[in-house]
């Protein structure tokens, strides 16, 4: 793994679009309603707003440290403050929360399963490589951070 990029990791946006398309396609072909979705309207709004705020806060924290979310560019700083003080992957966590809100909005169990699929695929194909990259680049600083902050929540 070189210092110029997170080689081999698939950008999570690809998974996000893929899993959304899968959920939409399955719901169109064979609707599978989420029981009680209408009663979950307050939960849906909460998930969406927490996800959106967490995403924005995480992006601002990266910008504040002059580093990037772009997998094609080298990470210039290990960010451990803000939302990164309680989750090593707050942007992915934010995306999962937003996807769950969309699943409730669409009242589709397919979207719930698509959200779980997104989380699993990102964990296996992106997060593991990101963490290996950060460990290689920041060594003991990252090892210490990893010991003190949970991966997701």
SEFISE-862196 format. One record per residue: residue number from 1; x, y, z of N, C-alpha, C in turn. Coordinates in Angstrom, 1 decimal. Atoms other than C-alpha are relative to their C-alpha. Example, Ala and Ser with C-alpha at 12.3 -4.5 7.8 and 13.67 -1.06 7.14 Angstrom:
# SEFISE-862196
1:0.9:-1.2:0.0:12.3:-4.5:7.8:0.9:1.2:0.0 .
2:-0.9:-1.1:0.0:13.7:-1.1:7.1:-0.8:1.1:0.8 .
# end
This chain:
# SEFISE-862196
1:0.9:-1.2:0.0:0.0:0.0:0.0:0.9:1.2:0.0 .
2:-0.9:-1.2:0.0:1.6:3.3:-1.0:-0.7:1.1:0.7 .
3:0.4:-1.2:-0.7:1.3:6.7:0.6:-0.9:0.9:-0.8 .
4:0.7:-0.9:0.9:-0.4:8.3:-2.4:-1.5:-0.3:0.0 .
5:1.4:0.3:0.1:-3.7:6.5:-2.1:-0.3:-1.3:0.8 .
6:0.5:1.2:-0.6:-5.8:3.8:-0.4:-0.2:-1.0:-1.0 .
7:0.1:0.9:1.2:-5.0:1.2:-3.0:-0.9:-1.2:0.3 .
8:0.9:1.2:-0.1:-7.5:-1.6:-3.6:-1.3:0.2:0.7 .
9:1.3:-0.2:-0.7:-10.3:-0.1:-1.5:-1.0:0.5:-1.0 .
10:1.0:-0.4:0.9:-13.5:0.3:-3.3:-0.7:1.2:0.7 .
11:0.7:-1.1:-0.6:-15.1:3.7:-2.7:-1.4:-0.3:0.5 .
12:1.3:0.4:-0.5:-18.2:3.3:-0.5:-1.1:0.6:-0.8 .
13:1.1:-0.6:0.8:-20.2:5.6:-2.8:-0.5:-1.0:-1.0 .
14:0.4:1.1:1.0:-20.2:2.7:-5.3:-0.9:-1.0:0.7 .
15:0.8:0.9:-0.8:-21.6:0.4:-2.6:-1.4:0.6:0.3 .
16:1.2:-0.7:-0.3:-24.1:3.0:-1.6:-1.0:0.0:-1.1 .
17:0.8:-0.1:1.2:-25.5:3.4:-5.1:-0.5:-1.5:-0.4 .
18:0.4:1.4:0.3:-25.4:-0.4:-5.7:-1.0:-0.5:0.9 .
19:0.9:0.6:-1.0:-27.2:-1.4:-2.5:-1.4:0.8:-0.1 .
20:1.3:-0.7:0.2:-29.8:1.4:-3.1:-0.7:-0.5:-1.2 .
21:0.6:0.6:1.2:-30.4:0.1:-6.6:-0.6:-1.4:0.2 .
22:0.5:1.3:-0.3:-30.7:-3.4:-5.4:-1.3:0.0:0.8 .
23:1.2:-0.2:-0.8:-33.2:-2.4:-2.7:-1.2:0.5:-0.8 .
24:1.0:-0.5:0.9:-35.2:-0.4:-5.2:-0.5:-1.0:-1.0 .
25:0.3:1.0:1.0:-35.1:-3.1:-7.8:-0.9:-1.1:0.7 .
26:0.8:1.1:-0.7:-36.3:-5.8:-5.3:-1.3:0.5:0.4 .
27:1.3:-0.5:-0.5:-39.0:-3.6:-3.9:-0.9:0.2:-1.2 .
28:0.8:-0.1:1.2:-40.2:-2.9:-7.5:-0.5:-1.3:-0.5 .
29:0.3:1.4:0.5:-40.2:-6.6:-8.4:-1.0:-0.7:0.9 .
30:0.8:0.8:-1.0:-41.6:-8.0:-5.2:-0.1:0.8:1.3 .
31:0.1:-0.9:-1.2:-42.8:-5.4:-2.6:0.0:-0.9:1.3 .
32:-0.1:0.6:-1.3:-41.9:-6.4:0.9:-0.1:1.1:1.1 .
33:0.2:-1.1:-0.9:-43.4:-4.0:3.4:0.6:-0.1:1.3 .
34:-0.5:-0.1:-1.4:-41.8:-2.9:6.6:-1.1:0.2:0.9 .
35:1.2:-0.2:-0.9:-44.4:-3.5:9.3:0.2:1.1:1.0 .
36:0.0:-1.1:-1.0:-45.2:-0.5:11.4:0.8:1.2:-0.5 .
37:-0.9:-1.1:0.5:-43.2:1.9:9.2:-0.6:1.4:0.3 .
38:0.6:-1.3:-0.2:-45.8:4.7:9.6:0.2:0.4:1.4 .
39:-0.2:-0.3:-1.4:-45.4:4.5:13.4:1.5:0.4:0.3 .
40:-1.4:-0.3:-0.2:-41.6:4.9:12.9:0.4:1.4:-0.6 .
41:-0.3:-1.3:0.6:-41.9:8.4:11.4:1.0:0.9:0.8 .
42:-1.0:-0.8:-0.9:-40.2:10.2:14.4:1.4:-0.7:0.0 .
43:-1.3:0.7:0.1:-37.4:7.5:14.3:0.7:0.3:-1.3 .
44:-0.5:-0.3:1.3:-37.0:8.1:10.6:0.6:1.3:0.0 .
45:-0.6:-1.4:0.0:-36.5:11.8:11.0:1.2:0.1:0.9 .
46:-1.1:0.0:-0.8:-34.2:11.3:13.9:1.3:-0.6:-0.6 .
47:-1.1:0.7:0.7:-32.0:8.8:12.0:0.6:0.9:-1.1 .
48:-0.5:-0.8:1.1:-31.9:11.1:9.0:0.8:1.2:0.5 .
49:-0.6:-1.2:-0.5:-31.0:14.2:10.9:1.3:-0.3:0.7 .
50:-1.3:0.4:-0.6:-28.4:12.5:13.1:1.0:-0.4:-1.0 .
51:-0.9:0.4:1.1:-26.9:10.9:10.0:0.6:1.2:-0.8 .
52:-0.4:-1.2:0.8:-26.8:14.2:8.1:1.0:0.9:0.8 .
53:-0.9:-0.8:-0.8:-25.3:16.1:11.0:1.4:-0.7:0.2 .
54:-1.3:0.7:-0.2:-22.7:13.4:11.7:0.8:0.0:-1.3 .
55:-0.8:-0.1:1.3:-21.7:13.3:8.0:0.6:1.4:-0.1 .
56:-0.5:-1.4:0.1:-21.3:17.1:7.9:1.1:0.3:1.0 .
57:-0.9:-0.2:-1.1:-19.5:17.2:11.2:1.3:-0.7:-0.3 .
58:-1.2:0.9:0.3:-17.1:14.4:10.1:0.8:0.7:-1.2 .
59:-0.6:-0.6:1.1:-16.4:16.1:6.8:0.7:1.3:0.4 .
60:-0.6:-1.3:-0.5:-15.7:19.5:8.5:1.2:-0.3:0.8 .
61:-1.2:0.3:-0.9:-13.3:17.8:11.0:1.1:-0.4:-0.9 .
62:-1.0:0.3:0.9:-11.4:16.3:8.1:0.6:1.2:-0.7 .
63:-0.4:-1.2:0.7:-11.3:19.6:6.3:0.9:0.9:1.0 .
64:-0.7:-0.8:-1.1:-10.2:21.4:9.6:1.5:-0.5:0.1 .
65:-1.4:0.6:-0.1:-7.1:19.0:9.6:0.7:-0.1:-1.4 .
66:-0.6:0.0:1.3:-6.4:19.6:5.9:0.3:-1.4:-0.6 .
67:-0.1:1.3:0.6:-7.0:16.0:5.0:-1.2:-0.3:-0.9 .
68:1.0:0.2:1.0:-9.3:14.3:2.5:-0.9:-1.2:0.3 .
69:0.8:1.2:0.0:-12.2:11.9:2.2:0.2:-0.8:-1.3 .
70:-0.3:0.6:1.3:-10.9:11.0:-1.3:1.0:-1.2:0.1 .
71:-0.9:1.2:-0.1:-9.5:7.4:-1.4:1.1:0.1:-1.0 .
72:-1.0:-0.1:1.0:-7.4:8.4:-4.4:1.2:0.9:0.4 .
73:-1.0:-0.9:-0.5:-5.4:10.9:-2.3:0.5:-0.4:1.3 .
74:-0.6:0.4:-1.3:-3.0:10.4:0.6:-0.7:0.7:1.1 .
75:0.5:-0.6:-1.3:-4.3:11.0:4.1:1.2:0.8:0.6 .
76:-1.1:-0.8:-0.5:-2.3:13.8:5.5:0.0:0.2:1.6 .
77:0.1:-0.1:-1.5:-3.4:13.7:9.2:-0.9:-1.1:0.5 .
78:0.8:1.0:-0.7:-4.8:11.2:11.6:-1.0:0.9:0.9 .
79:1.0:-0.8:-0.7:-8.1:12.9:12.8:-0.6:-0.8:1.1 .
80:0.5:0.8:-1.2:-9.1:11.8:16.3:-1.0:0.9:0.8 .
81:0.9:-0.8:-0.7:-11.3:14.7:17.4:-1.4:0.0:-0.6 .
82:1.3:-0.1:0.5:-14.9:15.6:16.9:-0.7:-1.4:0.0 .
83:0.7:1.3:0.1:-17.0:12.6:15.8:1.0:-1.2:0.0 .
84:-1.0:1.1:0.0:-13.7:10.6:15.4:0.4:-0.3:1.4 .
85:-0.3:0.4:-1.4:-13.4:10.6:19.2:-0.9:-1.1:0.5 .
86:0.8:1.1:-0.4:-16.2:8.1:19.5:-0.3:-1.0:-1.0 .
87:0.1:1.0:1.1:-16.2:6.3:16.1:1.1:0.2:-0.9 .
88:-1.1:-0.1:1.0:-13.3:5.5:13.8:-0.6:0.2:-1.4 .
89:0.6:-0.1:1.3:-15.7:5.6:10.9:-1.4:0.7:0.0 .
90:1.3:-0.7:-0.2:-18.4:8.3:11.6:-0.7:0.3:-1.4 .
91:0.7:-0.3:1.2:-19.0:9.0:7.9:-0.7:-1.3:-0.5 .
92:0.7:1.3:0.4:-19.9:5.3:7.2:-1.2:-0.2:0.9 .
93:1.1:0.1:-1.0:-22.0:5.3:10.4:-1.1:1.0:-0.5 .
94:1.0:-0.9:0.4:-23.8:8.4:9.1:-0.7:-0.5:-1.2 .
95:0.7:0.5:1.2:-24.5:6.8:5.7:-1.0:-1.2:0.4 .
96:0.9:1.1:-0.4:-26.0:3.7:7.5:-1.2:0.6:0.6 .
97:1.1:-0.7:-0.6:-28.2:6.0:9.6:-1.0:0.6:-1.1 .
98:0.8:-0.6:1.0:-29.4:7.8:6.5:-0.7:-1.1:-0.8 .
99:0.6:1.1:0.8:-30.0:4.5:4.6:-1.2:-0.6:0.8 .
100:1.1:0.6:-0.9:-32.1:3.2:7.6:-1.2:1.0:-0.1 .
101:1.0:-0.9:0.1:-34.1:6.4:7.5:-0.8:-0.1:-1.4 .
102:0.6:0.2:1.4:-34.7:5.9:3.7:-0.8:-1.4:0.0 .
103:0.7:1.2:-0.1:-35.7:2.3:4.5:-1.4:0.1:0.6 .
104:1.3:-0.3:-0.7:-38.4:3.5:6.9:-0.9:0.8:-0.9 .
105:0.8:-0.9:0.9:-39.5:6.2:4.5:-0.7:-0.8:-1.1 .
106:0.6:0.9:1.1:-40.0:3.6:1.7:-0.8:-1.1:0.5 .
107:0.8:1.1:-0.6:-41.6:1.2:4.2:0.4:-1.4:-0.6 .
108:-0.4:1.2:0.7:-39.5:-1.5:2.6:1.1:-0.8:0.8 .
109:-1.0:0.9:-0.7:-37.8:-4.5:4.3:1.2:-0.2:-0.9 .
110:-1.1:0.2:0.9:-35.7:-4.8:1.1:1.1:1.1:0.3 .
111:-0.9:-1.0:-0.3:-34.1:-1.5:2.0:0.7:-0.2:1.3 .
112:-0.7:0.3:-1.3:-33.4:-2.6:5.5:1.1:-1.0:-0.3 .
113:-1.0:1.0:0.4:-31.6:-5.6:4.1:1.1:0.6:-0.9 .
114:-1.0:-0.7:0.9:-29.8:-3.4:1.5:0.9:0.8:0.9 .
115:-0.8:-0.8:-0.9:-28.6:-1.2:4.4:1.0:-0.9:0.7 .
116:-0.9:1.0:-0.6:-27.2:-4.3:6.2:1.0:-0.4:-1.0 .
117:-1.0:0.4:1.0:-25.6:-5.4:3.0:1.1:1.1:-0.3 .
118:-1.0:-1.1:0.2:-24.0:-1.9:2.5:1.0:0.0:1.2 .
119:-0.9:0.0:-1.2:-22.6:-2.1:6.1:1.0:-1.1:-0.1 .
120:-0.9:1.2:0.1:-21.2:-5.6:5.6:1.1:0.2:-1.1 .
121:-0.9:-0.1:1.1:-19.6:-4.9:2.2:1.0:1.1:0.3 .
122:-0.9:-1.1:-0.4:-18.1:-1.5:3.4:1.0:-0.5:1.0 .
123:-0.9:0.5:-1.1:-16.7:-3.3:6.5:1.0:-0.9:-0.6 .
124:-1.0:1.0:0.6:-15.1:-6.1:4.4:0.9:0.5:-1.0 .
125:-0.8:-0.4:1.2:-13.9:-4.3:1.3:0.6:1.4:0.1 .
126:-0.6:-1.4:-0.1:-13.2:-0.7:2.5:0.6:0.2:1.4 .
127:-0.5:-0.4:-1.4:-12.9:-0.3:6.3:1.3:-0.8:0.3 .
128:-1.2:0.8:-0.3:-10.4:-3.2:6.6:1.3:0.6:-0.7 .
129:-1.2:-0.6:0.7:-8.1:-1.6:4.0:0.3:1.4:0.5 .
130:-0.3:-1.4:-0.6:-8.5:1.9:5.4:0.8:-0.2:1.2 .
131:-0.7:0.1:-1.3:-7.5:0.7:8.8:1.4:-0.5:-0.2 .
132:-1.3:0.5:0.3:-4.5:-1.2:7.4:0.9:1.1:-0.5 .
133:-0.7:-1.1:0.6:-3.5:1.9:5.4:0.4:1.0:1.2 .
134:-0.3:-0.9:-1.1:-3.8:4.1:8.5:1.0:-0.5:1.0 .
135:-1.0:0.7:-0.9:-1.9:1.6:10.7:1.4:0.1:-0.6 .
136:-1.3:-0.1:0.7:0.9:1.5:8.1:0.6:1.5:0.0 .
137:-0.5:-1.4:0.1:1.1:5.3:7.8:0.2:0.6:1.3 .
138:-0.1:-0.7:-1.3:0.6:6.4:11.4:0.5:-0.9:1.1 .
139:-0.6:1.0:-0.9:1.9:3.3:13.2:-0.5:0.1:1.4 .
140:0.4:0.0:-1.4:1.8:3.7:17.0:-1.1:1.0:0.3 .
141:1.0:-1.0:-0.2:-0.3:6.8:16.9:-1.4:-0.6:-0.4 .
142:1.2:0.6:0.4:-3.0:4.9:15.0:-0.3:-1.2:0.9 .
143:0.3:1.1:-0.9:-2.6:1.8:17.2:-0.6:0.4:1.3 .
144:0.5:-0.6:-1.3:-3.2:3.9:20.3:-1.4:0.5:-0.2 .
145:1.3:-0.4:0.3:-6.2:5.5:18.7:-1.0:-1.1:-0.2 .
146:0.8:1.1:0.2:-7.6:2.2:17.6:-0.3:-0.7:1.3 .
147:0.3:0.6:-1.3:-7.3:0.9:21.2:-1.0:0.8:0.8 .
148:0.9:-0.9:-0.9:-9.2:3.9:22.6:-1.3:0.3:-0.6 .
149:1.3:-0.4:0.7:-12.0:4.4:20.0:-0.6:-1.2:-0.7 .
150:0.7:1.1:0.6:-14.5:1.9:18.9:-0.1:0.2:-1.5 .
151:0.0:-0.1:1.4:-14.7:1.1:15.2:-1.3:0.7:-0.5 .
152:1.3:-0.7:0.5:-18.4:2.1:14.7:-0.6:0.8:1.1 .
153:0.6:-0.8:-1.1:-20.1:3.1:18.0:0.3:-0.7:1.3 .
# end
